[in-house]
């Protein structure tokens, strides 16, 4: 897998770019993405907005599933549980494949902060389209 090609593929994801999310690591069946917590990510209580956490988790799923399947993959259903607010300065989301068939995949995404705080868990099902992608 070529991280440069993976980053190029996701370059047009404007919301990810605006939110300053990055791809940290990718291997078959797994991807880790991160985001430094900025003032724009905070809600009225000065806590990271749930939507920012959701987006980071969804992005980690997108990276892991598209690279692992080698085909264009989109979310069908996302279910997130928020455990506690982050205490650190950075969020990390690691998406791991649970199961995949020809058209449907299932991933678990664990979100922590840089201090090891368990922040959230997302379960995602995705649809695998018949469109080949090249990340080599």
C-alpha positions in Angstrom: 0.0 0.0 0.0 1.3 3.4 -1.0 0.4 6.1 1.6 1.0 8.8 -0.9 -1.6 7.3 -3.3 -4.1 6.8 -0.4 -3.7 10.5 0.7 -4.1 11.6 -3.0 -7.4 9.6 -3.2 -8.8 11.4 -0.1 -7.4 14.8 -1.1 -10.8 16.0 -2.4 -12.6 15.3 0.9 -13.0 18.9 1.8 -14.6 18.5 5.2 -11.8 16.2 6.3 -9.3 18.7 5.1 -11.1 21.6 6.8 -11.3 19.6 10.0 -7.5 18.9 9.8 -7.9 15.1 9.9 -4.9 13.1 8.7 -4.2 9.4 7.9 -1.6 8.1 10.3 -1.4 4.4 9.4 -2.9 1.9 7.1 -2.6 -1.9 6.8 -4.9 -4.5 5.4 -8.1 -4.5 7.4 -7.2 -1.4 9.5 -6.6 2.3 9.4 -5.8 4.9 12.0 -6.7 8.6 11.4 -6.2 11.5 13.8 -7.2 15.1 14.4 -5.7 17.7 16.7 -8.5 19.2 18.7 -9.0 22.8 17.7 -11.4 25.5 18.9 -13.6 24.9 15.8 -14.2 21.3 17.1 -15.7 22.4 20.4 -19.4 22.8 21.3 -21.0 25.4 23.6 -19.7 23.5 26.6 -16.1 23.6 25.3 -16.2 19.9 24.8 -15.4 18.2 21.4 -18.6 18.2 19.3 -20.0 14.8 18.8 -20.2 15.5 15.0 -16.4 16.0 14.9 -15.9 12.7 16.7 -18.3 11.0 14.3 -16.6 12.5 11.2 -13.2 11.3 12.3 -14.5 7.8 13.0 -16.3 7.8 9.6 -13.1 8.9 7.9 -11.1 6.1 9.5 -13.8 3.7 8.2 -13.5 5.2 4.7 -9.8 4.8 4.6 -9.7 1.3 6.0 -12.6 0.0 3.9 -11.6 1.5 0.5 -8.0 0.4 0.9 -8.8 -3.1 2.2 -11.4 -3.9 -0.4 -9.6 -2.1 -3.2 -13.0 -1.0 -4.3 -15.0 2.2 -3.8 -16.9 1.7 -0.5 -19.5 3.9 1.1 -21.2 3.8 4.5 -24.6 2.2 4.7 -25.2 2.5 8.5 -23.2 4.1 11.3 -24.0 3.7 14.9 -21.8 5.5 17.5 -21.7 5.4 21.3 -20.0 8.2 23.1 -18.2 7.1 26.3 -16.6 10.3 27.7 -15.1 13.6 26.5 -11.5 13.5 25.5 -9.0 14.8 28.0 -6.0 15.1 25.6 -5.2 17.4 22.7 -5.6 14.8 19.9 -8.2 12.3 18.8 -7.3 9.0 17.2 -9.8 6.7 15.4 -8.8 3.2 14.4 -11.1 1.3 12.1 -10.8 -2.5 12.0 -12.6 -4.9 9.6 -14.9 -7.4 11.3 -16.3 -9.1 8.2 -16.5 -8.5 4.5 -18.3 -10.2 1.6 -18.5 -9.2 -2.1 -20.8 -6.3 -1.5 -21.1 -5.7 2.3 -18.5 -5.0 5.0 -18.6 -4.4 8.7 -16.1 -2.4 10.7 -15.6 -1.3 14.3 -14.0 2.1 14.9 -12.5 2.8 18.3 -11.9 6.5 19.2 -9.4 7.5 21.9 -7.4 10.6 22.7 -3.6 10.9 22.9 -3.8 10.2 26.7 -5.6 6.8 26.1 -9.1 8.0 27.1 -11.8 5.8 25.5 -13.9 8.4 23.8 -16.3 6.5 21.5 -17.0 3.3 19.5 -18.6 3.3 16.1 -20.0 0.3 14.3 -20.3 0.7 10.5 -21.7 -1.3 7.7 -20.6 -0.4 4.2 -21.5 -1.1 0.6 -18.7 -2.2 -1.7 -19.2 -0.9 -5.2 -17.9 -2.6 -8.3 -15.3 0.2 -9.0 -11.6 -0.8 -8.6 -9.1 1.4 -6.8 -5.4 1.2 -6.9 -3.4 2.1 -3.8 -0.1 0.3 -4.8 
